């Protein structure tokens, strides 16, 4: 693996660790409106267009993660 590839790998690992830490703290705190899922539901409740954006993002993620060209 080249140096830039290792930098990106380290970056993604740090991002995942940061997310897990933040979400873990939010779950332990148990206040309303502090977890990622509560923020997502709040955004989806704002406007019907948000559902279309979420559907598009989900479709992109499935295509990107599970049907990668080799």
LOTOR-867666 format. One record per residue (C-alpha): x, y, z. Coordinates in pm, whole numbers, plus 32768, in hexadecimal, padded with zeros to 4 digits. Layout:
XYZ...
This chain:
800080008000808781567FA680B48270809E7F7B8331802C7EB081F1804E7F2C81C481B27ED8832C82077D7282FC81907D5481B3824A7DCD8258838A7CDC837883517BB2829083237C1181CC845B7C2B830C85277ADD8384849E7A39823B84FF7AD4824486597A6183AB868979008354861C78F382238701796C82F788257871840C87E7774C831F87B577B2825388E877B8838A89BF766783F7893475CF82A38980765B82A58AE175D684068B20746E83AA8AC373FC85108A887301853E896C738E85B3882174F98553884B75288416877A755C84048602740E835485C773508465868173F5856C85A673A084A8846B7231848684D1722685FA851F72AF864D83C471B88561831C7097860683D370F4875E834D707C873381E8700A861A80FF713086678019721885E7812A718B848780F271EE84957F827348850B7FDD736983F580DE72F482F37FE073F083737EE2750883687FE374A98205804874A381947EDC75F782317E9E7687818D7FD8760A80337F757694805D7E1577DE80E97E9378197FEB7FA777987EA67F1077C47EC97D9679227F557D7579CB7F307C247B107E717C33
